[in-house]
Amino acid sequence: MKQTEKNTYTEEEIEELKKWFESQQLPGELALDKATYIPNLRDTLDRLLEQANLCCGNPKMQGCIILLERIREKLVSQSK
């Protein structure tokens, strides 16, 4: 489910992301990369998921979904 592979995400894919995050033991904060620090991960995820639900059909508004994917990838890599 990478942005490079498609132009938009479906509501079902957003729901899948939401369920994945809900099933995880999340840290309170996350350093996504050298320039991106998220001090309140749960609050940030809630806001990004809300935005993703509103923007999922608009190919120009996929940034929030791409960020959710990056956060998930980082959490998966940290759990290994």
C-alpha positions as a Markdown table, in Angstrom:
| # | Residue | x | y | z |
|---|---|---|---|---|
| 1 | Met | 0.0 | 0.0 | 0.0 |
| 2 | Lys | 2.7 | 2.5 | -1.1 |
| 3 | Gln | 1.8 | 5.9 | -2.6 |
| 4 | Thr | 4.2 | 5.2 | -5.5 |
| 5 | Glu | 2.0 | 2.2 | -6.4 |
| 6 | Lys | -1.3 | 4.0 | -6.5 |
| 7 | Asn | -2.9 | 7.4 | -6.5 |
| 8 | Thr | -5.5 | 7.1 | -3.7 |
| 9 | Tyr | -6.3 | 4.9 | -0.8 |
| 10 | Thr | -9.7 | 3.4 | 0.0 |
| 11 | Glu | -11.8 | 3.8 | 3.2 |
| 12 | Glu | -11.1 | 0.0 | 3.8 |
| 13 | Glu | -7.3 | 0.6 | 3.6 |
| 14 | Ile | -7.6 | 3.5 | 6.1 |
| 15 | Glu | -9.7 | 1.3 | 8.4 |
| 16 | Glu | -7.0 | -1.4 | 8.1 |
| 17 | Leu | -4.3 | 1.1 | 9.1 |
| 18 | Lys | -6.5 | 2.2 | 12.1 |
| 19 | Lys | -7.0 | -1.4 | 13.3 |
| 20 | Trp | -3.3 | -2.1 | 13.0 |
| 21 | Phe | -2.4 | 0.9 | 15.2 |
| 22 | Glu | -5.1 | 0.0 | 17.7 |
| 23 | Ser | -3.7 | -3.5 | 18.0 |
| 24 | Gln | -0.2 | -2.2 | 18.8 |
| 25 | Gln | 1.6 | -1.3 | 22.0 |
| 26 | Leu | 2.6 | 2.2 | 21.1 |
| 27 | Pro | 5.4 | 4.3 | 22.6 |
| 28 | Gly | 4.5 | 7.7 | 23.9 |
| 29 | Glu | 6.8 | 9.4 | 21.5 |
| 30 | Leu | 8.6 | 8.5 | 18.3 |
| 31 | Ala | 11.6 | 9.9 | 16.3 |
| 32 | Leu | 10.5 | 9.0 | 12.8 |
| 33 | Asp | 13.7 | 10.3 | 11.2 |
| 34 | Lys | 16.4 | 12.9 | 11.9 |
| 35 | Ala | 14.0 | 15.7 | 11.2 |
| 36 | Thr | 10.6 | 14.3 | 12.4 |
| 37 | Tyr | 9.9 | 13.9 | 16.1 |
| 38 | Ile | 6.4 | 13.1 | 17.3 |
| 39 | Pro | 6.1 | 13.9 | 21.1 |
| 40 | Asn | 2.6 | 12.5 | 21.5 |
| 41 | Leu | 2.2 | 9.6 | 19.2 |
| 42 | Arg | -1.3 | 8.5 | 20.1 |
| 43 | Asp | -2.7 | 12.0 | 19.7 |
| 44 | Thr | -0.9 | 12.4 | 16.4 |
| 45 | Leu | -2.2 | 9.1 | 15.1 |
| 46 | Asp | -5.8 | 10.0 | 16.0 |
| 47 | Arg | -5.5 | 13.3 | 14.1 |
| 48 | Leu | -3.8 | 11.7 | 11.1 |
| 49 | Leu | -6.4 | 9.0 | 10.9 |
| 50 | Glu | -9.2 | 11.5 | 11.1 |
| 51 | Gln | -7.6 | 13.5 | 8.3 |
| 52 | Ala | -7.0 | 10.3 | 6.3 |
| 53 | Asn | -10.7 | 9.5 | 6.4 |
| 54 | Leu | -11.6 | 12.9 | 5.0 |
| 55 | Cys | -8.9 | 12.8 | 2.3 |
| 56 | Cys | -8.7 | 9.2 | 1.2 |
| 57 | Gly | -10.3 | 9.7 | -2.2 |
| 58 | Asn | -8.3 | 12.8 | -3.1 |
| 59 | Pro | -5.0 | 12.0 | -4.8 |
| 60 | Lys | -3.6 | 15.5 | -3.9 |
| 61 | Met | -4.3 | 15.0 | -0.2 |
| 62 | Gln | -2.5 | 11.8 | 0.6 |
| 63 | Gly | 0.3 | 13.2 | 2.8 |
| 64 | Cys | -1.4 | 12.1 | 6.0 |
| 65 | Ile | -1.7 | 8.6 | 4.8 |
| 66 | Ile | 1.9 | 8.4 | 3.6 |
| 67 | Leu | 2.9 | 9.7 | 7.1 |
| 68 | Leu | 0.8 | 6.9 | 8.7 |
| 69 | Glu | 2.5 | 4.3 | 6.5 |
| 70 | Arg | 6.0 | 5.7 | 7.5 |
| 71 | Ile | 5.0 | 5.6 | 11.2 |
| 72 | Arg | 3.9 | 2.0 | 10.8 |
| 73 | Glu | 7.1 | 1.0 | 9.0 |
| 74 | Lys | 9.2 | 2.6 | 11.7 |
| 75 | Leu | 7.3 | 0.8 | 14.5 |
| 76 | Val | 7.6 | -2.5 | 12.7 |
| 77 | Ser | 11.3 | -2.0 | 12.2 |
| 78 | Gln | 11.7 | -1.1 | 15.9 |
| 79 | Ser | 9.9 | -4.3 | 17.0 |
| 80 | Lys | 12.4 | -6.6 | 15.2 |
